[in-house]
Amino acid sequence: MNVTVLVFYYLTYEGGVDLDAIADPLDLKATISQIDNFGQTPAQLLNKPHPRRFPANSDPRALLPPPPAATPLRIKAISAGAGAGDGIVCVGLRDTQLTTISTRRSVTLHR
């Protein structure tokens, strides 16, 4: 049994309203305006069914490709700054370069 569930406003569907049957000019103009502004839903988007969903308890990371091999990074030292209360608020790693941003907004590149 095929059950169709319409999820958009009825005016957006092809044939959802008979414009010739609207007698009131103001209603006709409003309906045309709404169709013009929001467009029409295509009669059919896909020619084949949607793929099955994964079970709720599955790990979505399984869809991702495996991460690249880790590259060791050697860092001599990371200093949080000379002044009291100056700490690292952000750490970024790209390839073999580590970037830190301190609470004083100083950016340091570590190679």
C-alpha positions as CSV (number, residue, x, y, z in Angstrom):
1,M,0.0,0.0,0.0
2,N,1.4,3.4,-1.0
3,V,0.7,6.2,1.3
4,T,1.5,9.8,0.2
5,V,2.3,12.3,2.9
6,L,2.3,15.9,1.8
7,V,4.8,17.8,3.8
8,F,4.7,21.2,2.1
9,Y,1.9,23.8,1.9
10,Y,-0.8,22.8,-0.5
11,L,-0.2,25.7,-2.9
12,T,3.3,24.6,-3.6
13,Y,2.1,21.3,-5.2
14,E,1.5,21.1,-9.0
15,G,-2.3,21.2,-9.4
16,G,-2.8,22.0,-5.7
17,V,-5.1,24.8,-6.5
18,D,-7.3,25.7,-9.5
19,L,-6.5,29.4,-10.2
20,D,-9.4,29.6,-12.6
21,A,-11.9,28.7,-9.8
22,I,-10.8,31.7,-7.6
23,A,-13.4,34.4,-8.2
24,D,-12.1,37.1,-5.8
25,P,-9.4,39.1,-7.5
26,L,-7.7,39.8,-4.2
27,D,-7.6,36.1,-3.3
28,L,-6.3,35.3,-6.8
29,K,-3.5,37.8,-6.6
30,A,-2.5,36.6,-3.1
31,T,-2.5,33.0,-4.2
32,I,-0.4,33.8,-7.3
33,S,1.9,35.9,-5.2
34,Q,2.4,33.1,-2.7
35,I,3.2,30.6,-5.5
36,D,5.6,33.0,-7.1
37,N,7.4,33.7,-3.8
38,F,7.7,30.1,-2.6
39,G,7.8,28.2,-5.9
40,Q,6.4,24.8,-6.7
41,T,7.3,21.4,-5.3
42,P,8.4,19.1,-8.2
43,A,6.0,16.3,-8.9
44,Q,8.8,13.7,-8.5
45,L,12.3,14.2,-7.3
46,L,13.8,10.7,-7.4
47,N,13.3,7.7,-9.7
48,K,14.4,5.2,-7.1
49,P,13.6,4.8,-3.3
50,H,15.7,6.5,-0.7
51,P,18.4,4.3,0.8
52,R,17.6,2.6,4.1
53,R,18.4,4.4,7.3
54,F,21.0,3.1,9.7
55,P,19.7,1.8,12.9
56,A,19.5,4.3,15.7
57,N,22.2,2.6,17.7
58,S,24.7,2.6,14.8
59,D,27.8,4.7,14.8
60,P,27.6,7.5,12.1
61,R,31.4,7.7,12.0
62,A,31.3,4.4,10.1
63,L,30.2,6.4,7.0
64,L,33.4,8.5,7.1
65,P,36.6,7.4,5.3
66,P,39.4,6.3,7.7
67,P,41.6,9.2,8.9
68,P,45.1,9.6,7.4
69,A,48.0,8.0,9.2
70,A,49.2,10.1,12.1
71,T,52.4,12.1,11.7
72,P,54.5,12.5,14.8
73,L,54.9,16.1,15.9
74,R,57.9,17.1,18.0
75,I,57.4,20.2,20.2
76,K,60.2,21.6,22.3
77,A,57.9,23.5,24.7
78,I,54.7,25.4,24.8
79,S,54.7,28.4,27.0
80,A,51.4,29.9,28.2
81,G,53.0,33.3,28.3
82,A,55.1,35.4,30.6
83,G,52.3,37.2,32.4
84,A,50.1,35.8,35.1
85,G,46.7,34.7,33.8
86,D,47.8,34.4,30.2
87,G,46.8,30.9,29.2
88,I,46.1,29.0,26.0
89,V,42.5,29.2,24.9
90,C,42.8,27.5,21.5
91,V,45.0,24.8,20.0
92,G,45.0,23.9,16.3
93,L,47.0,21.2,14.4
94,R,47.5,21.2,10.7
95,D,49.9,18.8,9.1
96,T,53.1,19.3,11.2
97,Q,52.3,22.7,12.5
98,L,50.7,23.5,15.9
99,T,49.0,26.8,16.4
100,T,48.1,28.2,19.8
101,I,46.1,31.3,20.7
102,S,46.5,32.8,24.2
103,T,44.0,34.8,26.3
104,R,45.9,37.9,25.3
105,R,45.2,37.1,21.7
106,S,48.8,36.2,20.8
107,V,49.1,33.6,18.1
108,T,52.1,31.3,18.2
109,L,53.1,28.7,15.5
110,H,55.0,25.7,16.7
111,R,56.9,23.6,14.2
